[in-house]
Amino acid sequence: MQARVLTPTETTEHLARLGLDHAHARAFSYEDELPGAVYGWHTHARHQLLCPLAGTACLEVEDASFLLPPQLAALIPAGERHATTCRDASIVSIYFEPAAFPSPLTAVRIFEIPALLREMVIYARRWPVARRPDDAAANTFFAAMADIIGPLLDRGATYRLPRGKTRPVQRAIECALRDVSSADLPRAAAFAGATERTLRRRFREETGVTWRGFVTRARVLRAIDLLSSPSASVTQVALDVGFQSLGAFAAAFRAVTGQTPSEFRRTARPSPGGSGHKS
């Protein structure tokens, strides 16, 4: 099935039809209904917990992009301008009034989703946007979810890929992400219309990381995407994303995720409840 690409205007109109910003309940769930959809830039009036149950989603904000396999979730602040690509992902989102969290949320947070919270996201599908706001069981359930999420919000910085501020750096990033396995500075500099020395300097100034550090992280994040497939081979994935040895791949992967590639792949298997019917 071909992905549906929505413009920002179409995205806003689609979300308005869903009523996500005008629900009476303090919190509710939404199971995305457009397979592979690409949503244009938009905002929500509530905090959004975005949780892929299978496949990998891509989340973009003004200065960064994130890949979200099933091991990860994102909490997007109310009012944060963002764009989402569902790709092959099956996504459930939980929307919370900002008051559900005691501290203000000022930026997107990416974190590893514990098994308990993941099962709660699956269970929460029984309470969609049109649920009764006075449902005591639902209100207690979503309050407990918020309590679990709170301590997780200081994690996940290493899953971030910067976007760059100027056109040359943005073009260099675009060049690298087209094929991370062969990304190199000379090719990126030529694509960006800059010298290697200038690009290296400006890249660090704008993104806070070196070119080499960016490429390594991009390769690991691409590997995370590939390892979400049940048939993925760790060795083949390492080669496919540009690592020349399993040792280098394992070291870089652990630095980003805190796990070995094999450990991460085992946890990538979707929960049995992820593709089942709502109960």
C-alpha positions as CSV (number, residue, x, y, z in Angstrom):
1,M,0.0,0.0,0.0
2,Q,1.4,3.4,-1.0
3,A,2.0,5.8,1.9
4,R,-0.3,8.8,2.1
5,V,1.7,12.0,2.3
6,L,-0.3,14.8,4.0
7,T,0.6,18.5,3.6
8,P,0.6,20.6,6.8
9,T,-2.9,21.9,5.9
10,E,-4.2,18.4,5.2
11,T,-2.6,17.1,8.5
12,T,-4.3,19.9,10.5
13,E,-7.7,19.2,8.9
14,H,-7.3,15.4,9.4
15,L,-6.5,15.9,13.1
16,A,-9.4,18.3,13.5
17,R,-11.8,15.7,12.2
18,L,-10.4,13.3,14.8
19,G,-11.1,15.8,17.5
20,L,-7.8,15.2,19.3
21,D,-7.6,18.8,20.5
22,H,-11.2,19.1,21.6
23,A,-11.7,15.9,23.6
24,H,-13.4,16.3,27.0
25,A,-11.4,13.6,28.7
26,R,-8.1,14.5,30.4
27,A,-6.3,11.6,28.7
28,F,-7.2,9.1,25.9
29,S,-5.6,6.9,23.3
30,Y,-5.5,7.1,19.5
31,E,-4.5,4.2,17.3
32,D,-3.2,5.6,14.0
33,E,-5.5,4.6,11.1
34,L,-3.4,5.6,8.1
35,P,-0.8,2.9,7.3
36,G,2.6,4.4,6.3
37,A,1.2,8.0,6.5
38,V,3.6,11.0,6.4
39,Y,2.1,13.8,8.5
40,G,3.1,17.4,7.8
41,W,4.2,19.9,10.4
42,H,1.6,20.3,13.1
43,T,1.0,20.7,16.9
44,H,-1.3,19.3,19.5
45,A,-3.0,21.0,22.5
46,R,-2.0,18.0,24.7
47,H,1.3,16.1,25.4
48,Q,1.5,13.1,23.0
49,L,3.1,9.8,24.0
50,L,4.0,8.3,20.6
51,C,4.6,4.6,20.9
52,P,5.3,2.3,17.9
53,L,4.1,-1.3,18.6
54,A,5.7,-2.7,15.5
55,G,7.9,-1.2,12.8
56,T,9.9,2.0,13.0
57,A,8.5,5.6,12.9
58,C,10.4,8.8,12.2
59,L,9.8,12.0,14.3
60,E,11.1,15.4,13.3
61,V,11.2,18.6,15.3
62,E,12.7,21.9,14.4
63,D,16.4,21.1,15.2
64,A,16.5,17.3,15.3
65,S,15.0,14.0,14.0
66,F,14.5,10.7,15.8
67,L,14.0,7.1,14.7
68,L,11.6,5.2,16.9
69,P,11.6,1.4,16.8
70,P,9.3,-0.6,19.1
71,Q,11.8,-0.3,22.0
72,L,11.5,3.5,22.1
73,A,8.7,6.0,22.8
74,A,8.6,9.7,22.4
75,L,6.8,12.3,24.6
76,I,6.0,15.4,22.6
77,P,5.1,18.5,24.5
78,A,1.9,20.3,23.9
79,G,2.5,23.0,21.3
80,E,5.7,21.4,19.9
81,R,5.8,21.7,16.1
82,H,6.6,18.3,14.7
83,A,6.2,16.0,11.7
84,T,5.8,12.2,11.8
85,T,6.4,9.5,9.2
86,C,4.7,6.2,10.1
87,R,6.7,4.2,7.5
88,D,6.0,0.5,8.4
89,A,5.1,1.4,12.0
90,S,1.9,0.5,13.9
91,I,1.5,3.4,16.3
92,V,-0.6,4.0,19.4
93,S,-0.5,7.5,20.9
94,I,-1.7,8.5,24.4
95,Y,-2.7,12.2,24.8
96,F,-2.4,13.8,28.2
97,E,-3.4,17.2,29.5
98,P,-0.1,19.0,30.4
99,A,-1.3,19.1,34.0
100,A,-0.8,15.3,34.1
101,F,2.9,15.9,34.7
102,P,4.1,17.9,37.7
103,S,7.0,19.6,35.8
104,P,6.7,21.5,32.5
105,L,7.8,19.6,29.4
106,T,10.0,21.9,27.3
107,A,11.3,19.5,24.7
108,V,10.7,16.1,23.1
109,R,11.9,13.3,25.2
110,I,12.9,9.9,23.8
111,F,13.2,6.9,26.1
112,E,13.3,3.1,26.3
113,I,9.8,2.0,27.0
114,P,9.5,-0.6,29.9
115,A,7.5,-3.7,29.3
116,L,4.9,-2.6,31.9
117,L,4.3,0.7,30.2
118,R,4.2,-0.9,26.8
119,E,1.5,-3.3,27.9
120,M,-0.4,-0.3,29.4
121,V,-0.3,1.5,26.0
122,I,-1.8,-1.6,24.4
123,Y,-4.5,-1.9,27.1
124,A,-5.3,1.8,26.8
125,R,-6.6,1.4,23.3
126,R,-10.0,0.6,24.9
127,W,-10.3,4.3,25.8
128,P,-10.2,6.4,22.6
129,V,-10.8,10.1,22.1
130,A,-14.6,9.8,22.5
131,R,-14.4,8.1,25.9
132,R,-16.5,9.3,28.8
133,P,-14.5,12.0,30.8
134,D,-16.0,10.7,34.1
135,D,-14.8,7.1,33.6
136,A,-13.1,6.7,37.0
137,A,-11.2,3.5,35.9
138,A,-9.8,5.3,32.8
139,N,-8.8,8.4,34.8
140,T,-7.0,6.3,37.4
141,F,-5.3,4.2,34.7
142,F,-4.0,7.2,32.7
143,A,-2.8,8.9,35.9
144,A,-0.8,5.8,36.7
145,M,0.7,5.9,33.2
146,A,1.8,9.5,33.7
147,D,3.4,8.6,37.0
148,I,5.4,5.8,35.3
149,I,6.5,8.1,32.4
150,G,7.7,10.9,34.6
151,P,11.0,9.3,35.8
152,L,11.8,8.2,32.3
153,L,12.0,11.6,30.7
154,D,15.7,12.4,31.4
155,R,16.8,9.6,29.0
156,G,17.3,9.2,25.3
157,A,19.5,12.2,24.2
158,T,21.8,9.8,22.2
159,Y,18.9,8.8,19.9
160,R,18.8,12.4,18.5
161,L,20.1,13.3,15.1
162,P,20.7,17.1,14.6
163,R,19.2,18.8,11.6
164,G,21.6,21.7,11.1
165,K,20.8,25.5,10.9
166,T,22.2,26.6,7.6
167,R,21.7,25.1,4.1
168,P,25.3,23.7,3.6
169,V,25.1,21.7,6.9
170,Q,21.6,20.6,6.2
171,R,22.6,19.4,2.7
172,A,25.6,17.6,4.2
173,I,23.3,15.8,6.6
174,E,20.9,15.0,3.7
175,C,23.8,13.5,1.7
176,A,24.9,11.4,4.6
177,L,21.5,10.0,5.4
178,R,20.8,9.0,1.8
179,D,23.3,6.2,2.3
180,V,24.9,6.1,5.7
181,S,27.0,3.1,4.8
182,S,29.1,5.2,2.3
183,A,28.8,8.6,4.0
184,D,32.1,10.5,3.9
185,L,33.2,14.1,4.3
186,P,34.5,14.7,0.8
187,R,31.2,13.6,-0.8
188,A,29.1,15.6,1.7
189,A,31.2,18.7,1.2
190,A,30.8,18.5,-2.6
191,F,27.1,18.1,-2.2
192,A,26.9,21.0,0.2
193,G,29.1,23.3,-2.0
194,A,31.6,23.8,0.8
195,T,35.2,22.9,1.4
196,E,35.9,20.0,3.8
197,R,37.6,22.2,6.3
198,T,34.7,24.7,6.3
199,L,32.1,22.0,6.5
200,R,33.9,20.3,9.4
201,R,34.0,23.5,11.4
202,R,30.5,24.6,10.7
203,F,29.1,21.2,11.3
204,R,30.4,21.1,14.8
205,E,29.4,24.7,15.5
206,E,25.8,24.1,14.4
207,T,25.1,20.6,15.6
208,G,27.4,20.2,18.7
209,V,28.9,17.0,17.3
210,T,31.7,16.3,14.9
211,W,31.1,15.0,11.4
212,R,32.5,11.6,12.4
213,G,30.4,11.4,15.5
214,F,27.3,12.3,13.5
215,V,28.0,9.6,10.9
216,T,28.6,6.9,13.6
217,R,25.4,7.8,15.4
218,A,23.4,7.9,12.1
219,R,24.8,4.4,11.3
220,V,23.7,3.1,14.7
221,L,20.3,4.5,14.4
222,R,19.9,3.0,10.9
223,A,21.0,-0.3,12.5
224,I,18.3,0.1,15.1
225,D,15.8,0.4,12.3
226,L,17.1,-2.7,10.5
227,L,17.4,-4.8,13.7
228,S,13.7,-4.3,14.3
229,S,13.1,-6.9,11.6
230,P,12.8,-10.5,13.1
231,S,14.9,-11.9,10.2
232,A,17.8,-9.4,10.7
233,S,21.4,-10.7,11.0
234,V,23.6,-8.7,13.3
235,T,26.6,-9.3,11.0
236,Q,24.8,-8.3,7.9
237,V,23.3,-5.2,9.5
238,A,26.8,-4.1,10.7
239,L,28.0,-4.4,7.1
240,D,24.9,-2.8,5.6
241,V,25.3,0.4,7.7
242,G,29.0,0.8,7.1
243,F,30.9,-0.8,10.0
244,Q,34.0,-2.8,9.0
245,S,34.1,-5.0,12.0
246,L,31.6,-6.5,14.5
247,G,33.7,-5.2,17.3
248,A,33.5,-1.5,16.1
249,F,29.8,-2.0,15.5
250,A,29.1,-3.5,19.0
251,A,31.1,-0.7,20.7
252,A,29.3,2.1,18.8
253,F,25.9,0.4,19.3
254,R,26.4,0.0,23.1
255,A,27.5,3.7,23.4
256,V,24.2,4.8,22.0
257,T,21.7,2.2,23.3
258,G,23.5,0.7,26.4
259,Q,22.9,-2.8,24.8
260,T,24.7,-5.1,22.4
261,P,23.1,-5.4,19.0
262,S,22.0,-9.0,19.9
263,E,20.4,-7.9,23.1
264,F,18.6,-5.1,21.3
265,R,17.3,-7.3,18.6
266,R,15.8,-9.7,21.1
267,T,13.9,-6.9,22.7
268,A,12.7,-5.7,19.3
269,R,10.2,-8.5,18.9
270,P,6.7,-7.0,19.1
271,S,4.5,-7.8,22.1
272,P,1.8,-10.4,21.4
273,G,-0.8,-7.8,22.2
274,G,0.6,-5.3,19.8
275,S,-1.2,-6.6,16.7
276,G,-4.2,-8.1,18.4
277,H,-7.7,-6.9,18.7
278,K,-8.8,-4.3,21.2
279,S,-10.5,-5.9,24.2
